[in-house]
Amino acid sequence: MQPRPYQTAFIESVEHGWKEFSKQLGVAPTGSGKTIIFSHLSKRLFDDTGKRTLILCHREELIDQAITKLHSATGILAQKEKAEFCASLNAPVVVASIQTMIRRLDKWPADHFGLVVCDEAHHSISDSWSTVLDHFNANILGVTATPDRGDKRSLGVFYENIAHEISLIDLIKDGYLSPITIRSLPLVIDLSHVGSTAGDFDSGQLGNALEPYLGQIAVSLREAIGKRKTLCFLPLIATSKKFIDACQTVGLTADHIDGESPDRKEKLAAFERGDFQILSNAMLLTEGYDCPAISCIVNLRPTRSRALYAQIAGRGTRIAEGKENLLLLDFLFQHERHKICRPASLIAKNEEEADAMTELAEQKSADAQYGEDQLDLMELASEAQHAREEALRDRLAALANRKAKFISAEQFALQHKHMEVAEFEPTMKWHDEPATEKQREWIEKAGVDPDTVNGKGHASAVLGVYFEWKQHQPASDKVKKLMRWKRWQSLDGLRGPDTATQNDAKDFFASGAMKR
C-alpha cells in the first residue's frame, strides 16, 4: 500500500527531524491514517538500518489494528507483546500494550529498538508510559489527533519538536475526509450541578444529569438524523442503555454496546450492515473503531477535553460511497463554571477562536429558526478567520508607519493569509529560545522586522511561510536563460522556462532533464 502524498510528507518530515531531535510529535486528525504513516516509517528504518520498532498502545483493539494495518501497508508481520503473547527478540516490529511492557522491561535491552512509537501520544506523558519510554535508548515518535495548543504545550514537556502537522481542514479540502456540518438542537441541558473528576466532568454525575432529558433527546434525534447511520456517546453504560430504550420508544432502531457485551463483534457487524440505525456506547468506541459509513455523531458525553472531543467526532470523518457529509448534532449544554467543547473545537486553535465560531454558529442557527438548517464547519471557520483578519488589519492600520523599512510579523502573516503565524503561541521548549542570528538575517531578507518575532519557534513559522512563498515566485531571468541554454525538455508538472517558478527550476536541474 503506497502512502498518500500527505503521508509521505509526514514521513519525510519525521526522518528529517531525527537529525536534531530524538523525541518528536506528529499531529494528524482521526482518519488520516496515522497507523499507515508509522508503519512505513518502521519499514524504512528496518530496510535502511536494520533497526527495529516498538509500537506502544493502550488498548487491545489498537494493538490488533496496528498489526493488521502494518501488514497490509508494508508486508511486515509484526509480533504482539501482550498477556499470553510473547514477541521474539528478532521481530522487526513489536506491537505491545503499555501494561505488559511495564512488567517485561527486563526482557528488552535498552538499545534493542531504534524507534518507539506512542500511538495516541496524549497518553504518553503519564507515569506508566514514562517508565517504559525512559527504559529505551531510541528515537521516540508520538502521534496524536489533538487539535489544541494547550494539549500540545502539555506534550511539549516531554516531546522536543512537532515534526509535522496535518490539519483536519486540509484533509477535508483535499477530499480525504468527509465535510462536516453542524445542526444545533433547541434542547437546553442543564449541567450546572455536575462536578469534576480528573479535570473533566464526573461521569456518574453526568449520567444523573442527562437522564431526565433522554426522552426529549430521542425525539430530537428522530427529527434530525433522517436515515443517517448514527453513533452516540454517553457517560455511563446504564445511561446508554436507558437512552436506547428511549430511542426504541419513539420508533428508532437502536442498540447498545459495551466492553462486557458478549456479542460485541456481532453487534458491530450488524450495525455496519445496517440492521439498526443507532449504536450507543459509553466511551467504548472513542479510539480504534472504524466504520466509514457513519454519517452522524451524537455526543451526549460533554467534555472539556478537546482531544477527547476530536476522538469522538473523528469516528465519523472518514469518507464512504454515498456519504455526503458528517452531521454533528450540537446540544446546548449549560454549565456555569466550565466551558464545554463544541464542534468549533475540532478546528479552532485556541478557546478564543472556538468561542468566536460557536457564537457565529449560534447566531446563524437563531436566524434559521433555531437549527432548521445545517451549518458547514468549514464555512464557519472561514467566516470567523475573515473576521479575525479584519480586526487585525484594522489594528495594524492604526499603528502603520509608511516610512518603515520592514513590516511586522503580524503584517507579514496577514499578507500571506497565515493567521496561525500571526497568532503563534509556543508549544515546544525550544520555541521560547531567542531567534538565531541566521533566522534574523533571513527574516530581514523577507522584509520583516526581526524584533517583532517572538523567539525561535515564531521565527521558524515566519520563515516556513516565506520559503514556501518564495518557491512559487518566478525564476530569475538568469536562471531562465540557463534553462533555455540547457535545452529545456518538458517534464510532467513543470512549466516552460518563460513561466517557470523557482521550484520548477530546482526540480528541472535536479532531474537532469537536459541535452547538454
Stockholm file with secondary structure:
# STOCKHOLM 1.0

chainA/1-516         MQPRPYQTAFIESVEHGWKEFSKQLGVAPTGSGKTIIFSHLSKRLFDDTGKRTLILCHREELIDQAITKLHSATGILAQKEKAEFCASLNAPVVVASIQTMIRRLDKWPADHFGLVVCDEAHHSISDSWSTVLDHFNANILGVTATPDRGDKRSLGVFYENIAHEISLIDLIKDGYLSPITIRSLPLVIDLSHVGSTAGDFDSGQLGNALEPYLGQIAVSLREAIGKRKTLCFLPLIATSKKFIDACQTVGLTADHIDGESPDRKEKLAAFERGDFQILSNAMLLTEGYDCPAISCIVNLRPTRSRALYAQIAGRGTRIAEGKENLLLLDFLFQHERHKICRPASLIAKNEEEADAMTELAEQKSADAQYGEDQLDLMELASEAQHAREEALRDRLAALANRKAKFISAEQFALQHKHMEVAEFEPTMKWHDEPATEKQREWIEKAGVDPDTVNGKGHASAVLGVYFEWKQHQPASDKVKKLMRWKRWQSLDGLRGPDTATQNDAKDFFASGAMKR
#=GR chainA/1-516 SS CCCCHHHHHHHHHHHHHTTTCSEEEEECCTTSCHHHHHHHHHHHHHHHHCCEEEEEESSHHHHHHHHHHHHHHHCCCCEEEBTTBCCCTTCSEEEEEHHHHHHTGGGSCTTSEEEEEEESGGGTTSHHHHHHHHHCCSEEEEEECCCCHHHHHHHTTTCCEEEEECCHHHHHHTTSBCCEEEEEEEEEEECTTCCEETTEECHHHHHHHHGGGHHHHHHHHHHHCTTCCEEEECSCHHHHHHHHHHHHHTTCCEEEECTTCTTHHHHHHHHHHTSSSEEEESSTTSSSCCCTTCCEEEECSCCSCHHHHHHHHHTTCBCCTTCCCEEEEEEEEECSSSCCCCGGGGTCSSHHHHHHHHHHHHHHHHHTTTTSSCEEHHHHHHHHHHHHHHHHHHHHHHHCCTTCSSBCHHHHHHHTTCHHHHTCCCCSGGGGSCCCHHHHHHHHHTTBCGGGSCHHHHHHHHHHHHHHHHHTSBCCHHHHHHHHHTTCCCCTTCCCTTTCBHHHHHHHHHHTCCCC
#=GC SS_cons         CCCCHHHHHHHHHHHHHTTTCSEEEEECCTTSCHHHHHHHHHHHHHHHHCCEEEEEESSHHHHHHHHHHHHHHHCCCCEEEBTTBCCCTTCSEEEEEHHHHHHTGGGSCTTSEEEEEEESGGGTTSHHHHHHHHHCCSEEEEEECCCCHHHHHHHTTTCCEEEEECCHHHHHHTTSBCCEEEEEEEEEEECTTCCEETTEECHHHHHHHHGGGHHHHHHHHHHHCTTCCEEEECSCHHHHHHHHHHHHHTTCCEEEECTTCTTHHHHHHHHHHTSSSEEEESSTTSSSCCCTTCCEEEECSCCSCHHHHHHHHHTTCBCCTTCCCEEEEEEEEECSSSCCCCGGGGTCSSHHHHHHHHHHHHHHHHHTTTTSSCEEHHHHHHHHHHHHHHHHHHHHHHHCCTTCSSBCHHHHHHHTTCHHHHTCCCCSGGGGSCCCHHHHHHHHHTTBCGGGSCHHHHHHHHHHHHHHHHHTSBCCHHHHHHHHHTTCCCCTTCCCTTTCBHHHHHHHHHHTCCCC
//
